[in-house]
Amino acid sequence: MTIPILDVRQLVHRYGSFQALAGVDLTVHAGEMFGLLGPNGAGKTTFLSIVSGLLTPTGGEILLFGQRFDSRNRDQRRLIGLGTQDLAIYADLTARENLQFFGKLYGLRGATLAKRVDALLDAVTLRDRADDRAGDFSGGMKRRLNLAVAVVHEPKLLFLDEPTTGVDPQSRNAIFEQVQALNRDGLTIVYTSHYMEEVETLCPRIAILDHGTLIACDTLERLLQRLPATIRLRVRPDPTPLLGRLATLQPGVVARMEADRVMVECPSVGPTLVRIIGLLNELGLEPTTIETQEPNLERVFLHLTGHALRDD
């Protein structure tokens, strides 16, 4: 059996009497693009601070490549990259100087460092601004440089905390493409974002934290199966015959009246809607409106946590 790249066991952390993490168990496998979600105050920042070595937990165990993680172990920390929500670049240094500085902190020198810096400047499309001060960059350019700084030492595990906050669509696409390219090249990534669609697009497996507790961890497909798809329709002249037939339409279908509409919950919109149209034709009923909604990650998140992602 393959050893997980990150194995978190019963992770606990308290700030005085406040418990930020309450026994979190989480496993991330090599090569994954793993999503981490939670409302504000759920414990995401505390979790990332601990697993990246910035904070010592109150209790629990972290294994990195099967070895107990010690934040004082420089060899272990070199395996980790961290793209912070707060920019970790120096405004008075150029893009190239920022990358050189952080590369030297990790022991890169000479031609090896120069080659790595040039490759990253190309990857985040900053080669033409390589010798300009980072402080003069747009928000999107700073975010792209921040990503490059996080991987200058070629880590094996990268934590990205809100990597597209406050960026323009062009820069967001550039960051997306680079993150996906890094993952294709074998880098394991744990990705957090306030933009639900980002996690839904990028991450096949997702964990959801709330009040310091892991309340869900599964593939996107299985998380979406926690909620039904819905079909709402108005029919004339009388929906009563349709309601009676819908009850036996297919397994997993539930139908009821909501005001003047028929509300249908079902496993999937497509097949169910085809059968409903057939029933309408058979019963001589005319649909006046039809609205459909497949489950998505945001609906599942709200269902599990009771919070919008940006709730305080």
C-alpha positions as CSV (number, residue, x, y, z in Angstrom):
1,M,0.0,0.0,0.0
2,T,1.3,3.4,-0.9
3,I,2.3,5.6,2.0
4,P,0.3,8.9,2.0
5,I,2.4,12.0,1.5
6,L,0.5,13.7,4.4
7,D,-1.2,11.8,7.2
8,V,-2.8,13.9,9.9
9,R,-4.0,12.0,13.0
10,Q,-6.3,13.5,15.7
11,L,-4.9,17.0,15.3
12,V,-5.9,19.3,18.1
13,H,-5.1,23.0,18.7
14,R,-6.3,25.4,21.3
15,Y,-5.8,29.1,21.7
16,G,-6.3,29.4,25.4
17,S,-9.8,28.1,26.1
18,F,-10.8,28.2,22.4
19,Q,-10.4,25.0,20.5
20,A,-9.6,25.7,16.9
21,L,-9.1,22.1,15.9
22,A,-10.9,19.2,17.6
23,G,-9.3,16.0,16.5
24,V,-8.9,16.2,12.8
25,D,-7.9,13.1,10.8
26,L,-6.9,13.7,7.2
27,T,-4.9,11.9,4.5
28,V,-3.5,13.3,1.3
29,H,-2.0,11.0,-1.3
30,A,1.0,11.8,-3.6
31,G,-0.1,13.5,-6.7
32,E,-3.4,14.7,-5.5
33,M,-5.0,18.1,-6.0
34,F,-6.9,18.2,-2.7
35,G,-9.5,20.8,-1.8
36,L,-9.9,22.2,1.7
37,L,-13.0,24.2,2.5
38,G,-14.6,25.8,5.5
39,P,-16.5,28.9,6.7
40,N,-14.5,31.7,8.3
41,G,-13.3,30.5,11.7
42,A,-13.6,26.8,10.8
43,G,-9.9,26.2,11.5
44,K,-8.4,26.2,8.0
45,T,-5.7,28.7,8.7
46,T,-4.7,27.0,11.9
47,F,-4.6,23.6,10.1
48,L,-2.4,25.0,7.3
49,S,-0.1,26.8,9.8
50,I,0.4,23.5,11.7
51,V,1.0,21.2,8.7
52,S,3.4,23.7,7.1
53,G,5.5,23.9,10.3
54,L,4.6,27.5,11.3
55,L,2.6,26.4,14.4
56,T,3.1,23.7,16.9
57,P,-0.2,21.8,17.6
58,T,-1.6,21.2,21.1
59,G,-2.0,17.5,20.3
60,G,-2.1,14.9,17.6
61,E,0.4,13.6,15.0
62,I,1.5,14.6,11.5
63,L,3.3,12.1,9.2
64,L,5.1,13.4,6.1
65,F,6.1,10.6,3.7
66,G,5.5,8.2,6.6
67,Q,7.8,10.0,9.0
68,R,6.7,12.0,12.0
69,F,6.8,15.6,11.0
70,D,9.1,17.9,13.1
71,S,8.9,21.5,12.2
72,R,12.5,21.9,13.3
73,N,13.7,19.4,10.7
74,R,15.0,21.5,7.8
75,D,15.1,18.5,5.4
76,Q,11.4,17.9,6.1
77,R,10.4,21.5,5.8
78,R,12.2,21.7,2.5
79,L,9.6,19.2,1.1
80,I,6.9,21.8,1.8
81,G,5.9,24.9,-0.1
82,L,3.4,27.4,1.1
83,G,1.5,30.0,-0.9
84,T,0.1,32.3,1.7
85,Q,-3.1,34.4,1.5
86,D,-1.0,37.4,2.7
87,L,1.6,38.0,0.0
88,A,5.1,36.8,1.0
89,I,7.1,38.9,-1.4
90,Y,9.3,42.0,-0.9
91,A,7.9,45.1,-2.6
92,D,11.4,46.7,-2.9
93,L,12.9,43.8,-4.7
94,T,12.4,42.9,-8.3
95,A,10.6,39.7,-9.4
96,R,13.9,38.1,-10.2
97,E,15.5,39.3,-6.9
98,N,12.5,37.9,-4.9
99,L,13.0,34.5,-6.5
100,Q,16.7,34.6,-6.0
101,F,16.4,35.6,-2.4
102,F,13.9,32.8,-1.5
103,G,15.9,30.3,-3.6
104,K,19.0,31.0,-1.7
105,L,17.2,30.5,1.6
106,Y,16.6,26.9,0.4
107,G,20.2,26.4,-0.6
108,L,20.0,27.0,-4.3
109,R,23.1,28.7,-5.9
110,G,24.7,29.6,-9.1
111,A,23.5,28.2,-12.4
112,T,20.9,26.0,-10.8
113,L,19.3,28.9,-9.1
114,A,19.5,31.1,-12.3
115,K,17.9,28.3,-14.4
116,R,15.1,27.8,-11.9
117,V,14.3,31.5,-11.6
118,D,14.1,31.9,-15.4
119,A,11.8,28.9,-15.7
120,L,9.5,30.2,-13.0
121,L,9.4,33.7,-14.5
122,D,8.3,32.1,-17.8
123,A,5.8,29.9,-16.1
124,V,4.0,32.8,-14.4
125,T,4.4,35.1,-17.4
126,L,6.6,37.6,-15.7
127,R,9.7,37.4,-17.8
128,D,9.1,40.8,-19.4
129,R,8.8,42.3,-15.9
130,A,11.5,40.3,-14.2
131,D,13.6,43.4,-13.3
132,D,10.8,45.6,-12.2
133,R,10.0,46.2,-8.5
134,A,7.3,43.9,-7.2
135,G,5.7,46.8,-5.4
136,D,4.8,48.3,-8.8
137,F,3.0,45.2,-9.9
138,S,-0.7,44.8,-10.2
139,G,-2.5,42.6,-7.7
140,G,-2.6,39.7,-10.2
141,M,1.1,40.0,-11.0
142,K,1.9,39.9,-7.3
143,R,-0.2,36.8,-6.8
144,R,1.6,35.1,-9.7
145,L,5.0,36.0,-8.2
146,N,3.8,34.7,-4.8
147,L,3.0,31.4,-6.4
148,A,6.4,31.2,-8.0
149,V,8.1,32.0,-4.7
150,A,6.2,29.2,-3.0
151,V,7.7,26.6,-5.4
152,V,11.1,28.0,-6.1
153,H,12.7,25.2,-4.2
154,E,10.7,22.5,-6.0
155,P,8.8,21.1,-3.0
156,K,6.9,17.8,-3.0
157,L,3.8,19.2,-1.2
158,L,2.3,22.6,-1.8
159,F,-0.2,24.4,0.4
160,L,-2.1,27.1,-1.4
161,D,-4.2,29.5,0.8
162,E,-6.6,31.6,-1.3
163,P,-4.1,32.0,-4.2
164,T,-6.5,34.0,-6.4
165,T,-7.8,36.5,-3.9
166,G,-8.3,39.9,-5.5
167,V,-7.0,39.1,-8.9
168,D,-8.3,39.9,-12.4
169,P,-9.7,37.2,-14.6
170,Q,-6.6,37.0,-16.8
171,S,-4.3,36.5,-13.8
172,R,-6.7,34.0,-12.3
173,N,-6.6,31.9,-15.5
174,A,-2.8,32.2,-15.4
175,I,-2.6,30.9,-11.8
176,F,-5.1,28.2,-12.6
177,E,-3.0,27.0,-15.5
178,Q,0.2,27.0,-13.5
179,V,-1.3,25.2,-10.6
180,Q,-2.7,22.5,-12.9
181,A,0.7,22.3,-14.7
182,L,2.5,21.8,-11.3
183,N,0.1,19.1,-10.4
184,R,0.5,17.3,-13.7
185,D,4.2,17.3,-13.1
186,G,3.6,15.4,-9.9
187,L,3.4,18.1,-7.2
188,T,0.8,17.3,-4.5
189,I,-1.3,20.3,-3.8
190,V,-3.7,21.2,-1.0
191,Y,-5.9,24.1,-2.2
192,T,-8.2,26.4,-0.2
193,S,-10.3,29.1,-1.8
194,H,-13.3,31.3,-1.0
195,Y,-14.3,30.7,-4.7
196,M,-16.3,27.5,-4.6
197,E,-16.1,27.0,-8.3
198,E,-12.3,26.9,-8.2
199,V,-12.3,24.0,-5.8
200,E,-15.1,22.3,-7.8
201,T,-13.1,22.7,-11.0
202,L,-9.7,21.7,-9.7
203,C,-10.1,19.2,-6.9
204,P,-11.3,15.6,-7.3
205,R,-11.3,15.1,-3.5
206,I,-12.4,17.7,-1.0
207,A,-12.5,18.1,2.8
208,I,-14.8,20.4,4.7
209,L,-14.0,21.8,8.1
210,D,-16.4,23.5,10.4
211,H,-15.9,24.6,14.0
212,G,-12.5,22.8,14.0
213,T,-14.1,19.4,13.1
214,L,-13.8,17.5,9.8
215,I,-17.4,17.1,8.8
216,A,-16.9,15.6,5.3
217,C,-14.0,14.3,3.2
218,D,-14.8,12.5,-0.1
219,T,-14.6,12.7,-3.8
220,L,-16.5,15.6,-5.5
221,E,-18.8,13.0,-7.1
222,R,-19.8,11.4,-3.8
223,L,-20.2,14.8,-2.1
224,L,-22.6,15.9,-4.8
225,Q,-24.6,12.7,-4.3
226,R,-25.5,13.9,-0.8
227,L,-28.1,16.2,-2.3
228,P,-30.8,15.5,-4.9
229,A,-31.3,17.2,-8.2
230,T,-34.5,19.2,-8.4
231,I,-37.1,19.8,-11.1
232,R,-39.8,22.5,-10.5
233,L,-42.6,22.8,-13.0
234,R,-46.0,24.4,-13.4
235,V,-48.6,22.4,-15.4
236,R,-52.2,23.0,-16.5
237,P,-55.0,22.4,-16.2
238,D,-54.5,20.3,-13.0
239,P,-51.2,18.8,-11.6
240,T,-53.0,16.3,-9.3
241,P,-52.8,13.3,-11.8
242,L,-49.1,14.0,-12.4
243,L,-48.3,13.9,-8.6
244,G,-49.9,10.5,-8.3
245,R,-47.9,9.1,-11.2
246,L,-44.6,10.7,-10.1
247,A,-44.7,8.7,-6.8
248,T,-44.0,5.5,-8.8
249,L,-41.9,7.0,-11.6
250,Q,-38.5,5.6,-10.6
251,P,-36.5,4.9,-7.4
252,G,-35.3,8.0,-5.6
253,V,-38.0,10.3,-6.9
254,V,-39.9,12.4,-4.4
255,A,-42.7,14.8,-5.5
256,R,-44.8,17.4,-3.7
257,M,-46.6,20.6,-4.3
258,E,-44.9,23.9,-3.5
259,A,-47.5,26.7,-3.8
260,D,-48.5,26.4,-7.5
261,R,-45.6,24.3,-8.6
262,V,-44.7,20.6,-8.6
263,M,-41.4,20.0,-6.9
264,V,-39.5,16.9,-7.8
265,E,-36.4,15.6,-6.1
266,C,-34.5,13.0,-8.1
267,P,-31.0,11.4,-8.5
268,S,-30.4,13.1,-11.8
269,V,-32.2,15.7,-13.9
270,G,-31.8,14.3,-17.4
271,P,-33.4,10.8,-17.2
272,T,-36.1,12.0,-14.8
273,L,-37.1,15.0,-17.0
274,V,-37.4,12.7,-20.0
275,R,-39.9,10.5,-18.1
276,I,-41.8,13.5,-16.8
277,I,-42.3,14.8,-20.3
278,G,-43.6,11.4,-21.3
279,L,-46.0,11.4,-18.4
280,L,-47.2,14.9,-19.3
281,N,-47.9,13.8,-22.9
282,E,-49.7,10.7,-21.6
283,L,-51.9,12.6,-19.2
284,G,-52.6,15.4,-21.6
285,L,-51.0,18.1,-19.4
286,E,-49.2,21.1,-20.6
287,P,-46.0,22.4,-18.8
288,T,-46.0,26.2,-18.6
289,T,-42.6,26.5,-16.8
290,I,-39.8,24.0,-16.1
291,E,-36.8,24.8,-13.8
292,T,-34.0,22.4,-13.1
293,Q,-31.0,22.4,-10.7
294,E,-28.3,19.8,-10.4
295,P,-26.5,19.7,-7.0
296,N,-23.2,21.6,-6.9
297,L,-20.5,22.0,-4.3
298,E,-21.9,25.3,-2.9
299,R,-25.2,23.7,-2.2
300,V,-23.6,20.7,-0.5
301,F,-21.4,23.1,1.5
302,L,-24.4,25.1,2.7
303,H,-26.2,21.9,3.5
304,L,-23.4,20.5,5.6
305,T,-22.3,23.7,7.4
306,G,-25.3,25.9,7.4
307,H,-23.0,28.8,6.4
308,A,-22.1,30.6,3.3
309,L,-18.3,30.4,2.7
310,R,-17.9,34.1,3.5
311,D,-20.0,34.1,6.7
312,D,-18.3,35.3,9.8
